[in-house]
Amino acid sequence: MSIRRGIRILKEDGLQRLLKKAGHRMMSDLGVLNKVGTINLWRAGRDYEDARWLTDNARDRHDALIGPDKTISYPGKDVRAKHLNRYVFAKNECLSTKTAPSILDVACGTGYGYHIFNKSNKSIRYTSGDISARTLQYANKYYGGASYIQLSAEALPLQKNEFDIVVSFETLEHLPSPGEYLAEIERTSKPTADIFLSVPYNQDLDIESETDVKSYPHLHKFGMSDFREMLENHFRLENIKYYHQNQTEEIEHSGETTHTPSGISQFKPAKDLPQRTETLLAHIDQS
């Protein structure tokens, strides 16, 4: 943990939270958390090598559908809830209005997004893309049924006007040229598509320390004005709805739920964001 991050945690969350984070980091450095995480994932039905790969790469990749009920190892329930709930949110916002939609998931990670959409609509055509071949191998093994493609987000090997729904969460901050990526989303989505995007809110870059533990560190920091400007350069203002996401440990199971998942709320950009906002989301509704 960097000194700057420690000071920020102390100011925002107090000494108890800082000590908890420091203890967590110490256990991580000693390898205790990886061992615990691997055992938990193996017990949850993952092959040992896949379980070990997930825990070794937990800062880059995780499977939000499996893991411990506490926050101490792997990514804990709090981290997985944030990631999984975004997919449930996107599914609930638009899937009921589509008959047999084509869906694009860019930076799909370990592939659980397909499972969430497919559970509610078996007629979907789901294309999952990621830069990591190893991640796609895992996704195809445990969430088969989607079409998995290794790709660069800034040069999508896909046809124009191909997709009814596009989801891409926590992607823009990793890309050297986010504008090029948004242009590719415009090109590959249908004129009536629903598009869902998210970025971490005002997250410190700390690039040097992140590079030590992450294969894909954050290259950009997004405040609300940055996020709005980027999106509104590519999409019509009246089609964009903004949401904020706070921390939650309540994982929404996809099923047939239609409500907005815990921790996600719509807001008007002109208003101040809640203090504990962690993620900015946008739904570009062109239907």
C-alpha positions, -999 to +999 in steps of 0.1 A: +000+000+000+014+034-010+017+062+016-007+083-004-034+056-004-028+050+033-034+087+041-065+087+020-080+057+037-071+072+071-089+105+062-120+089+046-125+058+067-105+061+099-078+043+117-096+010+120-101+007+083-065+016+076-053-011+101-075-037+085-061-028+050-026-030+063-032-064+079-048-076+047-017-065+027+007-082+051-012-115+049-012-111+011+026-105+010+031-137+031+010-157+006-016-167+031-045-152+012-036-169-020-035-203-003-069-197+013-084-184-019-072-213-040-087-238-015-120-220-015-122-219-053-112-256-056-140-265-032-164-244-053-157-266-083-128-251-101-099-273-112-069-267-089-048-250-117-077-227-126-082-219-089-046-211-085-045-189-116-075-169-103-059-162-070-025-154-085-041-129-108-068-116-086-059-080-092-067-084-129-092-113-131-118-129-110-150-150-113-177-130-096-200-160-094-178-180-070-158-172-039-159-167-002-188-151+017-163-128+035-139-101+022-106-116+035-094-137+005-095-141-033-115-111-041-140-111-013-177-107-016-176-069-017-154-068-049-174-096-066-207-079-058-197-047-075-187-065-107-215-090-109-242-064-100-233-043-131-241-072-154-274-078-135-282-041-138-276-041-176-296-072-181-325-058-161-325-025-179-329-038-214-331-076-220-369-078-216-374-055-246-353-077-269-365-110-285-332-127-296-306-100-292-270-101-303-248-090-273-212-079-273-192-080-240-158-063-244-132-070-218-154-099-207-129-113-182-137-148-170-170-149-188-197-148-161-215-120-179-228-145-205-242-167-177-261-138-162-278-128-196-283-164-208-301-174-176-328-149-184-330-154-222-317-186-238-321-172-273-293-146-270-263-146-293-234-135-270-200-125-282-173-122-255-140-105-262-109-101-241-072-094-247-061-123-226-060-158-242-057-175-208-088-156-195-108-167-225-097-203-220-111-202-185-143-185-197-150-211-224-143-239-200-168-228-173-192-206-192-194-223-226-221-211-250-208-177-259-186-170-289-152-161-274-127-139-293-093-126-284-093-089-294-080-054-288-108-031-276-095-003-298-097-023-330-127-047-328-126-074-355-164-072-358-190-060-384-206-026-385-241-023-368-239-059-355-250-058-319-283-049-301-266-047-266-230-038-257-216-041-222-181-031-213-173-025-176-141-011-162-124-009-196-118+027-206-094+034-178-070+007-191-068+018-227-041+040-242-068+056-265-103+055-250-117+076-278-108+051-304-125+024-284-157+044-281-156+049-319-154+012-323-184+007-300-203+032-321-194+013-353-202-022-341-235-014-323-268-010-341-284+025-342-310+013-317-286-005-294-284-003-256-248+004-245-235+000-209-202+014-198-185+020-164-153+035-150-138+038-115-146+072-100-116+094-092-094+064-085-058+071-078-036+058-106-005+049-086+008+034-118+042+023-106+029+002-077+000-011-097+024-023-124+041-046-099+009-066-093-014-059-123-009-068-159-033-041-170-029-010-148-051+020-150-039+046-174-066+072-169-084+087-139-121+097-145-140+123-126-176+129-136-168+158-160-142+136-178-166+107-181-194+130-195-172+148-219-158+115-234-193+099-238-210+130-251-183+133-278-196+100-292-233+097-282-263+120-281-267+137-248-304+129-245-297+091-248-273+089-219-285+080-184-259+082-156-256+061-125-233+059-095-223+027-077-213+024-040-198-005-022-221-034-013-217-070-002-252-079-015-247-100-046-277-100-069-285-133-084-296-128-119-327-151-121-357-131-131-352-101-109-360-068-125-351-042-099-319-021-099-292-040-079-281-029-045-255-001-046-265+013-080-286+045-083-294+069-111-285+106-107-284+138-126-249+149-136-255+185-124-259+173-088-231+163-065-222+126-063-226+108-029-193+108-010-187+071-012-193+067-049-168+042-063-180+037-099-196+057-126-220+039-150-237+050-181-266+035-200-268+048-236-304+040-246-308+045-283-339+023-287 
